[in-house]
Amino acid sequence: MKGLSLINPVDPKQLDKETLRIYEICDGCRRCFNLCPSFNTLLGRIDDYEGDVAKLAPTDHSRIVDECYYCKLCFNHCPYTPPHHYEIDFPHLMVVWKKRLAAERGVRWRDRLLIMTDQIGKLGSLTAALTNGLLRSRLVRWAVELVMGVHRDRHVLHFAGETFPRWFSRRAQPQPAVAPIRKVALFSSCLVNYQATDIGKATVQVLEKNGVHVVVPEQRCCGMPNFDIGETEAIRQAARANVASLHPWVAEGYDVVVPTASCSLMLKREYPELNPDEQTKRVAERTFDVCEYLMVMKKAGQLATDFAVHPGRIAYQIPCHLRDQNIGFKSKELLECAGAQVEVVEQCSGHDGSWSAKREFFPLSMKIAGKAVRAIEQVQADLVASDCPLAGLQLDQAGASEHVGGKATRHPIQIVRDAYGLPSDQ
């Protein structure tokens, strides 16, 4: 973007000028038509004003920004991203606008609370039996919607009584080889730490099965949720803390492996843009999505291929934040190594963390998910897979599990763990 920065304070006049420049180009291109709600609104309103972007009202700008949930698909679709001289970065434009709107109209306490993932996770796990029971209560969900604006029908991941870090620290870990094949510092993520803990367990089991020594360094939320309210400084602080924890391991020859796409995207792409220092760059260069990492091992002849169970036919939904990493379909390739027949579903789930939980956006999120479910239905699969636990939750709520005999969507690493015949109850 010309003249705009995610780090510096927002200059409203410069932002208005840059916004109209980008909207003019988007109007002429329209490649992202129907890609997400923001572009439907933007292009629809431009048409209403007979192509005059200068007529867009403040309410139009606010709606376009509020409907953006930072999936980043438009960045990959756009033919004018840097190094093109147009320098279009629509996702970052939306973040700068979120910063501006946060300053102008304030941030609801609901929106601040929903992005406090570490705090919510710790409290939820400590009170898992009680909290999960309350979340199943229709009366409680009605009250939560009334007080907080969290939609009563939003399915949520339940909290684990035993967190992933607690499981990792108390388990009987295998004695590391004198010279392990590889060494990994696992960045597990908030969702895996407190809710989708089996994904973390499966990641460790599969890596160790392949001769990898695994450690779990101290870590905090990657900061992705803060994009929802334009808190880029909070993301920079999260980046500094996580890099400070991960870099010593990288310096010791460890690779950073991440089982959730949003977090690997943050470490690889967003951190170096916000903190362009050498340590951040080094951590980014050594960060891998878990399935990407295992395919690197396969290319090096280091992947165990003694799979005991064939997974069958799989409808694999690739999360938007994994598509944005431009690494190809590594999860598909890994599942095929395990003997699966895989059909890729390149449709957004429409979840995006807290965005789809909000009363005002939940119906729209389910409409978006419907496209993915219709694509899954055509596959006639035995299993549905997605690298994002929240995408899986969204797909199941939208009806994907109904098309595979009620089986919940699984992470590819869980399917690979099962294909190896490794126990899932360690």
FIMARRO-298748 format. One record per residue: residue in three letters; x, y, z of N, C-alpha, C in turn. Coordinates in steps of 0.001 Angstrom, whole numbers, padded with zeros to 6 digits, always signed. Layout:
BEGIN
ALAXYZXYZXYZ ...
END
This chain:
BEGIN
MET+000852-001189+000000+000000+000000+000000+000883+001233+000000 LYS+000487+002218-000761+001295+003423-000901+001007+004400+000225 GLY+002042+004648+001046+001924+005655+002091+001249+005198+003355 LEU+000877+003914+003458+000208+003416+004654+001064+002344+005320 SER+000963+002271+006654+001734+001298+007419+000847+000685+008488 LEU+001084-000599+008750+000355-001253+009841+000869-000803+011197 ILE+002070-000248+011218+002720+000071+012484+002448+001509+012915 ASN+002553+002442+011990+002432+003857+012325+000995+004260+012611 PRO+000786+005381+013306-000570+005887+013527-001269+006168+012199 VAL-002588+006073+012203-003373+006238+010985-003495+007723+010643 ASP-003191+008055+009405-003431+009394+008871-004744+009328+008086 PRO-005854+009869+008622-007163+009715+007967-007192+010210+006533 LYS-006556+011340+006241-006580+011879+004886-005829+010963+003926 GLN-004670+010479+004354-003902+009564+003507-004651+008253+003320 LEU-005313+007778+004379-006083+006540+004281-007248+006702+003313 ASP-007951+007815+003387-009067+008057+002464-008578+008069+001016 LYS-007459+008732+000778-006910+008813-000579-006508+007434-001089 GLU-005808+006676-000253-005351+005346-000657-006524+004396-000836 THR-007545+004529+000001-008720+003668-000100-009433+003871-001431 LEU-009653+005111-001817-010320+005385-003084-009475+004897-004262 ARG-008163+005016-004155-007285+004509-005215-007452+003010-005391 ILE-007444+002293-004264-007570+000832-004318-008967+000425-004776 TYR-009987+001105-004274-011354+000765-004681-011555+000977-006181 GLU-010940+002016-006741-011031+002255-008189-010449+001070-008955 ILE-009303+000574-008507-008664-000557-009175-009512-001814-009013 CYS-010047-002027-007818-010912-003192-007580-012156-003141-008464 ASP-012710-001957-008626-013896-001805-009473-013583-002176-010914 GLY-012404-001785-011394-012028-002106-012759-011675-003567-012969 CYS-011191-004207-011926-010741-005603-012037-011873-006598-011765 ARG-012444-006515-010576-013573-007358-010127-013249-008845-010075 ARG-011986-009179-010007-011606-010586-009917-012092-011205-008608 CYS-012237-010402-007563-012646-010909-006250-014156-010836-006033 PHE-014916-010589-007119-016360-010559-006988-016865-011872-006375 ASN-017691-011753-005380-018307-012906-004711-017308-013740-003923 LEU-016099-013196-003701-015104-013937-002920-015438-013910-001444 CYS-015906-012756-000965-016255-012625+000451-017284-011510+000594 PRO-017899-011371+001771-018933-010341+001957-018436-008925+001687 SER-017176-008636+002045-016668-007279+001854-016688-006870+000384 PHE-016295-007781-000504-016273-007429-001921-017679-007375-002505 ASN-018582-008209-002020-019971-008101-002466-020522-006724-002144 THR-020252-006263-000909-020737-004954-000493-020043-003842-001264 LEU-018710-003903-001364-017946-002859-002043-018405-002689-003487 LEU-018416-003769-004244-018745-003660-005666-020219-003351-005874 GLY-021061-003881-004977-022482-003573-005074-022763-002098-004846 ARG-022104-001513-003854-022316-000092-003560-021725+000789-004654 ILE-020588+000381-005227-020025+001144-006345-021012+001160-007515 ASP-021636+000023-007771-022647-000035-008830-023836+000866-008509 ASP-024222+000880-007240-025335+001755-006836-025024+003218-007113 TYR-023732+003578-006983-023300+004960-007224-022814+005164-008653 GLU-023185+004228-009540-022869+004325-010968-021367+004465-011224 GLY-020588+003731-010422-019151+003661-010642-018337+004762-010012 ASP-018973+005642-009255-018251+006761-008636-017874+006382-007209 VAL-016627+005930-006996-016214+005473-005668-016183+006622-004661 ALA-016059+007848-005147-016019+009000-004243-017350+009195-003515 LYS-018409+008587-004023-019718+008725-003387-019940+007743-002237 LEU-019001+006813-002027-019136+005868-000922-019246+006638+000394 ALA-020253+006305+001185-020513+007002+002440-019725+006357+003576 PRO-019560+007063+004706-018897+006463+005868-019516+005137+006291 THR-020833+005031+006189-021488+003763+006552-021093+002639+005601 ASP-020838+002986+004343-020378+001978+003379-018996+001467+003757 HIS-018095+002405+004052-016741+002011+004451-016786+001128+005704 SER-017593+001510+006678-017673+000746+007929-018162-000668+007671 ARG-019171-000802+006825-019711-002138+006550-018690-003009+005829 ILE-017992-002427+004857-016962-003183+004131-015900-003692+005095 VAL-015470-002837+006013-014432-003208+006980-014954-004248+007964 ASP-016158-004046+008473-016711-004976+009464-016946-006367+008882 GLU-017221-006429+007594-017471-007723+006968-016188-008450+006580 CYS-015052-007780+006692-013766-008433+006410-013328-009228+007630 TYR-013079-010511+007443-012613-011353+008547-011191-011864+008310 TYR-010448-011155+007484-009019-011371+007286-008688-012803+006848 CYS-009490-013316+005919-009177-014637+005364-007967-014561+004432 LYS-007730-013366+003845-006584-013075+002985-006658-013743+001615 LEU-007798-014320+001260-007916-014939-000053-007753-013914-001169 CYS-008227-012677-000921-008145-011663-001972-006697-011342-002322 PHE-005784-011485-001373-004383-011180-001655-003829-012140-002706 ASN-004180-013412-002592-003700-014390-003568-004417-014264-004903 HIS-005676-013808-004857-006419-013643-006105-005979-012400-006879 CYS-005470-011418-006156-005205-010109-006754-003987-010148-007684 PRO-004118-009642-008918-002961-009594-009830-002075-008363-009614 TYR-002433-007524-008644-001745-006247-008477-001014-006111-007145 THR-000749-007221-006476-000013-007164-005223+001457-006865-005488 PRO+002183-006358-004490+003615-006095-004676+004338-007349-005168 PRO+005266-007212-006107+005954-005985-006535+005288-005228-007674 HIS+004036-005535-008026+003353-004736-009046+003306-003276-008592 HIS+003411-002350-009545+003507-000939-009162+002210-000395-008549 TYR+001091-001127-008709-000144-000710-008031-000053-000932-006517 GLU+000734-001933-006113+000963-002225-004687-000354-002399-003920 ILE-001221-003282-004395-002503-003515-003738-002345-004576-002646 ASP-002729-004238-001435-002787-005195-000323-004100-004933+000412 PHE-005150-005531-000106-006485-005263+000444-006628-005705+001902 PRO-006105-006883+002297-006222-007262+003714-005591-006242+004649 HIS-004422-005727+004307-003775-004739+005164-004519-003409+005152 LEU-005129-003077+004022-005980-001880+003987-007108-002016+005004 MET-007694-003194+005077-008791-003423+006026-008301-003327+007474 VAL-007084-003795+007737-006551-003702+009101-006345-002244+009506 VAL-005813-001434+008572-005633-000015+008880-006981+000651+009135 TRP-007983+000251+008363-009326+000784+008601-009875+000332+009954 LYS-009585-000903+010331-010044-001374+011642-009397-000553+012758 LYS-008131-000195+012582-007463+000680+013549-008163+002038+013621 ARG-008474+002575+012462-009135+003880+012423-010507+003825+013083 LEU-011310+002818+012744-012653+002727+013310-012614+002465+014810 ALA-011605+001708+015249-011463+001475+016692-011229+002792+017427 ALA-010443+003682+016817-010177+004981+017435-011388+005900+017368 GLU-012152+005824+016275-013257+006752+016077-014525+006352+016828 ARG-014829+005063+016854-016089+004644+017474-015888+003774+018717 GLY-014619+003519+019052-014339+002683+020207-014486+001201+019882 VAL-014108+000363+020848-014193-001091+020687-015093-001648+021781 ARG-016079-002421+021399-017000-003024+022372-016235-003965+023298 TRP-016675-004014+024553-016010-004907+025504-016144-006355+025057 ARG-017249-006686+024370-017433-008036+023820-016318-008377+022851 ASP-015991-007418+021972-014960-007674+020965-013582-007828+021599 ARG-013315-007080+022654-012035-007225+023357-011965-008556+024098 LEU-013073-008956+024700-013087-010200+025461-012857-011412+024560 LEU-013497-011422+023394-013434-012595+022527-012051-012873+021969 ILE-011177-011849+021943-009826-012086+021419-008829-012425+022527 MET-009287-012530+023769-008404-012880+024887-008312-014407+024987 THR-007748-015017+023971-007812-016468+023827-007038-017219+024914 ASP-005881-016721+025298-005112-017396+026346-005868-017375+027676 GLN-006394-016224+028025-007103-016096+029298-008381-016943+029304 ILE-009132-016896+028216-010353-017698+028119-010010-019177+028178 GLY-008946-019571+027474-008553-020978+027451-008139-021490+028812 LYS-007339-020715+029530-006888-021143+030852-008062-021270+031818 LEU-008941-020270+031832-010093-020312+032724-011044-021437+032334 GLY-011277-021589+031025-012181-022631+030564-011686-024025+030898 SER-010386-024243+030791-009831-025564+031110-009865-025844+032607 LEU-009606-024805+033411-009665-024984+034857-011063-025350+035337 THR-012063-024867+034628-013459-025103+035010-014179-025895+033921 ALA-013462-026809+033266-013963-027456+032053-015325-028118+032243 ALA-015489-028919+033284-016759-029640+033478-017917-028665+033611 LEU-017715-027626+034431-018773-026635+034642-019009-025813+033383 THR-017934-025295+032789-018061-024426+031626-018692-025152+030448 ASN-018249-026366+030176-018807-027119+029055-020282-027422+029275 GLY-020654-027705+030527-022057-027938+030835-022906-026699+030601 LEU-022398-025557+031019-023129-024302+030813-023275-023979+029334 LEU-022213-024253+028561-022275-023965+027137-023289-024833+026405 ARG-023663-025968+027018-024690-026831+026413-026105-026405+026790 SER-026207-025476+027733-027526-025035+028212-028111-023991+027267 ARG-029317-024266+026775-029974-023327+025870-030269-022003+026578 LEU-030659-022089+027826-030973-020886+028590-029729-020014+028769 VAL-028604-020656+029082-027349-019915+029254-026935-019270+027936 ARG-027085-019974+026830-026687-019418+025539-027566-018231+025155 TRP-028847-018270+025494-029714-017128+025250-029221-015926+026071 ALA-028853-016184+027319-028385-015107+028190-027066-014523+027674 VAL-026175-015406+027201-024889-014943+026670-025109-014078+025431 GLU-026050-014466+024604-026338-013649+023427-026892-012284+023832 LEU-027768-012281+024811-028370-011023+025254-027325-010088+025845 VAL-026424-010626+026667-025451-009793+027381-024235-009481+026517 MET-023717-010481+025796-022444-010329+025094-022568-010173+023586 GLY-023716-010583+023036-023845-010531+021591-023185-011690+020886 VAL-022974-012814+021602-022458-014044+020991-023661-014907+020614 HIS-023769-015232+019354-024976-015889+018856-025259-017193+019597 ARG-026499-017367+019974-026894-018528+020784-026704-019850+020049 ASP-026703-019829+018713-026579-021064+017940-025148-021383+017520 ARG-024208-020499+017884-022809-020720+017496-022239-021928+018228 HIS-021936-022995+017497-021252-024127+018112-019855-023690+018539 VAL-019409-024199+019659-018089-023835+020166-017307-025097+020500 LEU-015991-024992+020447-015139-026099+020878-015162-026171+022400 HIS-015384-027339+022939-015394-027490+024391-013969-027476+024940 PHE-013867-027112+026190-012560-027011+026839-012110-028376+027354 ALA-010806-028599+027290-010228-029850+027777-009854-029708+029249 GLY-010207-030713+030032-009831-030696+031441-008323-030768+031623 GLU-007664-031493+030722-006202-031544+030713-005715-030816+029478 THR-004991-029728+029670-004482-028963+028538-003398-029745+027805 PHE-003127-029342+026568-002068-030010+025815-000698-029851+026479 PRO-000309-028630+026934+000994-028516+027605+001096-029403+028848 ARG-000021-029556+029591-000001-030407+030777+000178-031862+030371 TRP-000518-032275+029294-000356-033644+028785+001082-033882+028374 PHE+001660-032920+027654+003018-033095+027147+004026-033201+028286 SER+003833-032429+029347+004793-032413+030449+004693-033644+031338 ARG+003510-034278+031412+003367-035407+032334+003511-036768+031647 ARG+003517-036784+030282+003580-038071+029602+004970-038679+029704 ALA+005022-039970+029512+006309-040668+029480+006924-040447+028105 GLN+007841-039492+028018+008423-039153+026732+009505-040157+026349 PRO+009574-040474+025067+010602-041428+024627+012002-040856+024822 GLN+012920-041726+025093+014307-041289+025241+014835-040815+023898 PRO+015294-039564+023794+015758-039065+022491+016964-039847+022001 ALA+016978-040035+020693+018114-040729+020095+019371-039880+020261 VAL+020500-040555+020212+021765-039836+020315+021840-038764+019229 ALA+021361-039109+018037+021312-038155+016931+019946-038283+016268 PRO+018909-037570+016795+017570-037672+016201+017589-037220+014745 ILE+016668-037765+013971+016600-037417+012549+016419-035921+012378 ARG+015511-035352+013169+015255-033923+013165+014846-033484+014566 LYS+014881-032180+014775+014474-031624+016072+013444-030520+015823 VAL+012354-030558+016610+011239-029639+016389+010837-028934+017674 ALA+010669-027619+017572+010025-026832+018629+008589-026619+018179 LEU+007655-027196+018908+006250-027173+018504+005562-025908+019010 PHE+004998-025140+018086+004145-024008+018453+002716-024508+018322 SER+002119-024860+019439+000878-025628+019401-000374-024810+019137 SER-000458-023567+019604-001584-022648+019405-002571-022728+020562 CYS-003331-021649+020738-004328-021575+021812-005382-022670+021672 LEU-005882-022849+020449-006946-023831+020232-006490-025230+020625 VAL-005279-025572+020245-004755-026897+020573-004432-026994+022061 ASN-003913-025942+022644-003547-025979+024058-004739-026237+024961 TYR-005878-025637+024664-006989-025647+025605-008244-026355+025113 GLN-008356-026585+023802-009595-027172+023295-009345-028376+022391 ALA-008735-028161+021250-008505-029271+020319-007199-029978+020655 THR-007111-030482+021869-005842-031021+022375-005382-032269+021627 ASP-006324-033027+021079-005911-034264+020399-005099-033966+019145 ILE-005294-032797+018549-004480-032426+017393-003019-032280+017810 GLY-002791-031684+018970-001431-031575+019483-000830-032932+019788 LYS-001633-033796+020400-001151-035142+020713-000790-035905+019444 ALA-001663-035813+018433-001402-036517+017181-000145-035977+016504 THR+000059-034662+016579+001249-034062+015996+002513-034616+016634 VAL+002521-034667+017956+003679-035201+018674+003884-036677+018333 GLN+002800-037446+018335+002914-038883+018066+003485-039149+016674 VAL+002984-038414+015672+003440-038651+014301+004887-038203+014133 LEU+005246-037065+014710+006633-036604+014609+007578-037591+015285 GLU+007217-038040+016467+008079-038994+017179+008137-040338+016466 LYS+007049-040734+015858+007046-041954+015056+008094-041872+013951 ASN+008332-040643+013473+009281-040426+012389+010655-039999+012882 GLY+010950-040276+014149+012287-040061+014674+012623-038623+014995 VAL+011600-037780+015194+011813-036366+015483+011753-036135+016991 HIS+012728-035407+017498+012701-035009+018908+011880-033730+019032 VAL+010869-033741+019911+009920-032636+020017+010023-031968+021383 VAL+010068-030640+021372+009951-029845+022598+008800-028861+022404 VAL+008223-028410+023508+007150-027414+023458+007591-026200+024267 PRO+008159-025184+023610+008638-024016+024341+007483-023197+024905 GLU+007820-022295+025812+006835-021354+026324+006326-020500+025164 GLN+005026-020225+025158+004438-019473+024056+003136-018830+024500 ARG+002688-017864+023717+001421-017200+023969+000645-017116+022662 CYS-000571-016619+022706-001375-016475+021494-000568-015765+020418 CYS-000672-016239+019194+000119-015680+018093-000252-014240+017772 GLY-001440-013813+018173-001863-012444+017930-002849-012279+016795 MET-003107-013327+016027-004037-013224+014905-005393-012620+015307 PRO-005988-013002+016452-007287-012420+016800-007276-010901+016910 ASN-006132-010305+017195-006063-008854+017356-006278-008102+016053 PHE-006143-008784+014918-006451-008135+013648-007912-007704+013590 ASP-008789-008419+014328-010222-008109+014293-010513-006687+014720 ILE-009692-006140+015610-009941-004778+016083-008756-003855+015775 GLY-007896-004285+014857-006813-003434+014396-005723-003175+015414 GLU-005559-004061+016383-004547-003863+017425-003196-004406+016958 THR-002575-003715+016033-001314-004198+015492-000172-004119+016509 GLU-000247-003183+017437+000801-003107+018454+000756-004331+019361 ALA-000441-004814+019674-000572-006028+020486+000004-007232+019742 ILE-000146-007252+018422+000426-008342+017626+001948-008259+017645 ARG+002479-007059+017559+003936-006891+017622+004479-007384+018957 GLN+003755-007118+020030+004196-007590+021342+004160-009109+021413 ALA+003099-009710+020863+003020-011177+020821+004158-011746+019987 ALA+004462-011086+018892+005556-011544+018026+006881-011510+018766 ARG+007141-010417+019467+008404-010309+020218+008515-011424+021259 ALA+007418-011666+021989+007446-012684+023045+007669-014079+022464 ASN+006954-014402+021396+007080-015744+020826+008426-015950+020132 VAL+008911-014935+019457+010226-015046+018813+011320-015194+019866 ALA+011185-014441+020971+012181-014548+022046+012225-015960+022616 SER+011073-016633+022634+011022-018004+023147+011498-019024+022115 LEU+011179-018790+020852+011479-019776+019811+012897-019659+019253 HIS+013419-018453+019190+014713-018262+018528+015848-019064+019158 PRO+015945-019150+020493+017030-019974+021058+016983-021426+020579 TRP+015783-021964+020388+015665-023335+019885+016094-023399+018425 VAL+015694-022401+017646+016121-022351+016240+017643-022273+016155 ALA+018223-021494+017036+019686-021364+017055+020352-022692+017402 GLU+019627-023570+018093+020158-024894+018457+019871-025940+017381 GLY+019305-025507+016249+019068-026440+015151+017672-027002+015084 TYR+016750-026465+015875+015360-026926+015855+014579-026184+014777 ASP+013638-026879+014167+012663-026260+013282+011393-025979+014086 VAL+010652-024960+013682+009384-024627+014341+008254-025234+013518 VAL+007458-026065+014148+006346-026729+013467+005042-026320+014133 VAL+004041-026037+013293+002763-025511+013781+001620-026330+013185 PRO+000684-026828+013996-000419-027623+013458-001651-026827+013052 THR-001653-025503+013271-002809-024675+012913-002381-023609+011919 ALA-003169-023467+010847-002758-022649+009709-002641-021167+010034 SER-003535-020639+010853-003486-019209+011160-002209-018859+011905 CYS-001795-019721+012822-000591-019445+013609+000673-019587+012765 SER+000718-020589+011894+001903-020716+011034+001987-019535+010083 LEU+000844-019040+009615+000848-017848+008767+001403-016650+009518 MET+001023-016500+010769+001511-015381+011567+003031-015441+011702 LEU+003556-016591+012079+005000-016718+012283+005774-016550+010985 LYS+005223-017074+009892+005936-017026+008613+005868-015659+007942 ARG+004680-015053+007942+004437-013903+007075+004184-012598+007821 GLU+003344-012654+008852+002944-011404+009505+004021-010887+010458 TYR+004640-011769+011224+005669-011331+012167+006798-010556+011484 PRO+007375-011072+010379+008479-010329+009757+008067-008965+009207 GLU+006784-008819+008843+006330-007519+008355+006190-006516+009493 LEU+005790-006995+010653+005587-006102+011797+006886-005851+012559 ASN+007746-006866+012623+009037-006750+013320+010143-007251+012393 PRO+010637-006409+011489+011621-006865+010502+013043-006948+011045 ASP+013229-007702+012139+014565-007879+012699+015100-009261+012327 GLU+016363-009485+012594+017016-010711+012145+016471-011954+012844 GLN+016206-011875+014136+015694-013043+014855+014309-013443+014353 THR+013451-012459+014130+012109-012751+013613+012201-013384+012230 LYS+013091-012849+011404+013287-013396+010069+013775-014836+010136 ARG+014668-015123+011055+015224-016474+011167+014160-017471+011621 VAL+013353-017074+012585+012270-017949+013045+011277-018196+011913 ALA+010950-017138+011169+010005-017273+010055+010531-018259+009010 GLU+011816-018172+008716+012418-019047+007704+012406-020505+008121 ARG+012370-020751+009428+012429-022135+009927+011079-022630+010435 THR+009995-021926+010068+008652-022318+010509+007931-023082+009404 PHE+007244-024161+009800+006542-025027+008848+005171-025414+009405 ASP+004205-025494+008518+002972-026209+008843+003328-027680+009032 VAL+002609-028372+009911+003010-029735+010260+003020-030670+009052 CYS+002003-030583+008192+001975-031469+007026+003026-031063+005996 GLU+003262-029770+005881+004358-029295+005033+005680-029889+005512 TYR+005870-029921+006825+007130-030421+007387+007307-031908+007104 LEU+006234-032653+007262+006322-034093+007024+006584-034397+005551 MET+006081-033539+004662+006382-033741+003250+007824-033345+002918 VAL+008383-032407+003655+009813-032108+003531+010621-033350+003924 MET+010177-034006+005004+010842-035228+005440+010712-036327+004392 LYS+009551-036424+003767+009366-037441+002723+010331-037200+001564 LYS+010451-035939+001169+011352-035603+000064+012786-035985+000404 ALA+013127-035905+001696+014479-036264+002139+014620-037760+002421 GLY+013557-038532+002176+013593-039966+002424+013513-040329+003890 GLN+012924-039434+004710+012897-039639+006152+011504-039965+006704 LEU+010496-040037+005848+009136-040289+006316+008851-041779+006368 ALA+008406-042245+007529+008007-043651+007670+006764-043915+006829 THR+006752-045000+006098+005629-045311+005208+004919-046611+005591 ASP+005131-047056+006826+004492-048303+007268+003089-048024+007802 PHE+002230-047525+006941+000862-047233+007334+000067-048529+007445 ALA-000692-048636+008519-001410-049878+008805-002864-049840+008365 VAL-003434-048636+008247-004856-048507+007930-005026-047477+006820 HIS-005768-047818+005775-006049-046860+004716-007238-046000+005122 PRO-007114-044674+005029-008185-043800+005512-009434-043780+004644 GLY-009348-044219+003394-010521-044182+002524-010568-042906+001699 ARG-011779-042508+001345-011980-041328+000504-012203-040107+001404 ILE-011436-039045+001169-011457-037870+002054-011798-036614+001267 ALA-012735-035840+001794-012991-034484+001299-012162-033550+002166 TYR-011151-032961+001562-010203-032134+002314-010457-030658+002039 GLN-010908-029926+003050-011115-028474+002947-009832-027779+003370 ILE-009232-027030+002442-007983-026344+002762-008307-024962+003323 PRO-007865-024669+004534-008176-023378+005151-007574-022207+004370 CYS-008257-021078+004459-007804-019882+003737-006385-019487+004139 HIS-006075-019572+005433-004759-019133+005895-003651-020106+005504 LEU-004024-021303+005093-003021-022217+004537-002835-021941+003048 ARG-003917-021624+002360-003822-021255+000950-002942-020019+000787 ASP-003038-019094+001740-002270-017854+001650-000768-018091+001790 GLN-000366-019263+002305+001055-019545+002482+001737-020010+001196 ASN+000931-020309+000186+001482-020681-001128+002465-021852-001052 ILE+002085-022885-000325+002949-024060-000208+002372-025270-000942 GLY+001255-025075-001641+000626-026196-002319-000290-026964-001382 PHE-000626-028183-001777-001558-029012-001010-000796-030103-000252 LYS+000005-029691+000724+000852-030642+001434+000044-031633+002269 SER-001060-031190+002850-001885-032114+003632-002499-033180+002728 LYS-002936-032770+001555-003465-033723+000576-002398-034749+000217 GLU-001180-034275-000064-000098-035174-000444+000236-036154+000679 LEU+000225-035660+001918+000527-036529+003050-000553-037587+003231 LEU-001807-037181+003115-002910-038136+003235-002845-039188+002134 GLU-002426-038779+000953-002284-039739-000146-001138-040711+000120 CYS-000088-040238+000800+000986-041154+001208+000448-042243+002131 ALA-000562-041877+002922-001161-042842+003850-002185-043745+003170 GLY-002385-043547+001865-003287-044414+001113-004661-043851+000869 ALA-004894-042599+001220-006213-042002+001054-006440-041525-000373 GLN-007702-041498-000787-008118-040808-002002-008642-039448-001559 VAL-008059-038373-002063-008349-037050-001534-008903-036134-002620 GLU-010025-035505-002299-010598-034464-003141-010480-033139-002386 VAL-009862-032152-002995-009648-030864-002343-010879-029975-002518 VAL-011319-029389-001420-012428-028435-001421-011833-027054-001151 GLU-011783-026211-002185-011209-024871-002050-012322-023846-001818 GLN-013040-024035-000726-014103-023119-000339-013882-022699+001103 CYS-014032-021410+001366-013862-020885+002726-014945-021438+003657 SER-014573-021717+004891-015557-022189+005875-016359-021040+006461 GLY-015805-019821+006421-016524-018661+006943-016497-018520+008445 HIS-015574-019187+009135-015580-019102+010600-014798-017893+011106 ASP-013501-017910+010909-012620-016825+011361-012768-016492+012835 GLY-012509-017420+013688-012437-017109+015118-013668-016431+015658 SER-013479-015227+016200-014574-014555+016884-015589-013938+015932 TRP-015219-013694+014673-016119-013011+013738-017445-013734+013618 SER-017400-015046+013382-018642-015792+013161-019393-016074+014453 ALA-018761-015815+015596-019463-016008+016870-020395-014848+017177 LYS-020171-013721+016551-020939-012521+016870-022339-012602+016272 ARG-023285-012138+017042-024694-012230+016648-024931-011635+015263 GLU-024262-010524+014951-024531-009833+013703-023930-010518+012481 PHE-022946-011402+012682-022276-012034+011550-022509-013544+011442 PHE-023054-014166+012473-023230-015622+012459-024050-016108+011261 PRO-025222-015515+010966-025980-016003+009804-025188-015902+008501 LEU-024421-014817+008339-023614-014652+007137-022519-015710+007070 SER-021933-016031+008215-020871-017047+008234-021402-018420+007824 MET-022619-018733+008236-023198-020025+007868-023542-020078+006381 LYS-023916-018940+005833-024179-018876+004392-022900-019146+003620 ILE-021792-018572+004091-020495-018813+003447-020124-020295+003534 ALA-020347-020886+004712-019997-022298+004915-020801-023225+004015 GLY-021994-022785+003649-022852-023626+002817-022211-024012+001495 LYS-021390-023121+000927-020706-023429-000332-019740-024602-000147 ALA-019018-024579+000964-018067-025663+001237-018796-026981+001466 VAL-019895-026922+002196-020644-028149+002486-021215-028745+001204 ARG-021693-027906+000306-022216-028425-000966-021115-029097-001773 ALA-019908-028530-001711-018776-029151-002412-018405-030486-001766 ILE-018452-030547-000439-018152-031787+000285-019179-032856-000051 GLU-020421-032460-000147-021492-033409-000453-021248-034109-001793 GLN-020674-033400-002746-020435-033981-004058-019331-035029-004049 VAL-018465-034976-003040-017330-035900-002988-017754-037306-002581 GLN-018812-037408-001764-019246-038697-001212-018085-039369-000470 ALA-017608-038655+000524-016394-039064+001226-016679-039951+002429 ASP-015630-040648+002856-015675-041401+004113-015335-040496+005291 LEU-014506-039472+005041-014075-038551+006082-013989-037144+005510 VAL-014144-036163+006385-013890-034765+006024-012690-034304+006844 ALA-011775-033593+006206-010575-033124+006892-010387-031636+006656 SER-009821-030968+007650-009412-029573+007530-008277-029333+008517 ASP-007306-028507+008128-006177-028215+009011-006541-027222+010112 CYS-007733-026632+010052-008160-025644+011043-009274-026214+011905 PRO-009074-026308+013228-010135-026848+014098-011425-026047+014032 LEU-011313-024727+013880-012517-023900+013810-013236-024077+012475 ALA-012486-024249+011400-013112-024549+010120-013860-025880+010206 GLY-013232-026863+010857-013899-028147+011034-015185-028018+011832 LEU-015143-027227+012895-016328-026981+013708-017431-026344+012872 GLN-017059-025370+012064-018016-024660+011214-018626-025592+010175 LEU-017788-026403+009554-018286-027328+008539-019261-028328+009143 ASP-018933-028834+010322-019836-029785+010976-021171-029134+011316 GLN-021131-027893+011809-022378-027220+012137-023201-026940+010883 ALA-022518-026645+009782-023227-026344+008542-023746-027597+007840 GLY-023330-028769+008325-023915-029993+007807-022974-030958+007130 ALA-021663-030687+007128-020735-031591+006454-020753-032981+007073 SER-020835-033043+008415-020799-034353+009084-022010-035211+008724 GLU-023097-034559+008330-024288-035321+007941-024041-036131+006663 HIS-023087-035655+005863-022822-036316+004585-021767-037406+004692 VAL-021198-037595+005873-020213-038667+006073-020614-039512+007290 GLY-021901-039750+007412-022388-040623+008477-022229-040075+009873 GLY-022258-038755+010007-022166-038148+011332-020765-038039+011884 LYS-019755-038326+011059-018366-038248+011530-017884-036808+011507 ALA-017332-036360+012627-016862-034983+012732-015627-034772+011858 THR-015466-033553+011383-014293-033187+010599-013028-033347+011435 ARG-011976-033877+010829-010739-034150+011542-009576-033402+010904 HIS-008550-033182+011701-007306-032597+011184-006542-033694+010442 PRO-005891-033377+009315-005137-034407+008595-004137-035145+009467 ILE-003529-034471+010439-002529-035152+011271-003173-036214+012148 GLN-004437-036027+012530-005148-037064+013285-005404-038283+012408 ILE-005749-038040+011159-005992-039147+010229-004702-039908+009951 VAL-003596-039180+009812-002295-039825+009587-001890-040630+010815 ARG-002113-040076+012010-001822-040823+013242-002581-042149+013265 ASP-003863-042105+012903-004667-043325+012883-004186-044282+011794 ALA-003759-043723+010656-003273-044565+009559-002011-045318+009958 TYR-001197-044714+010813-000017-045400+011339-000398-046481+012341 GLY-001636-046458+012802-002054-047421+013838-001636-047011+015228 LEU-001299-045744+015426-000912-045254+016743-002143-045028+017604 PRO-002060-045301+018896-003236-045134+019767-003597-043658+019933 SER-004900-043384+019994-005373-042013+020148-005695-041648+021594 ASP-005417-042538+022517-005787-042291+023926-004566-042267+024834 GLN-003408-041918+024286-002194-041862+025105-002297-040758+026148 
END
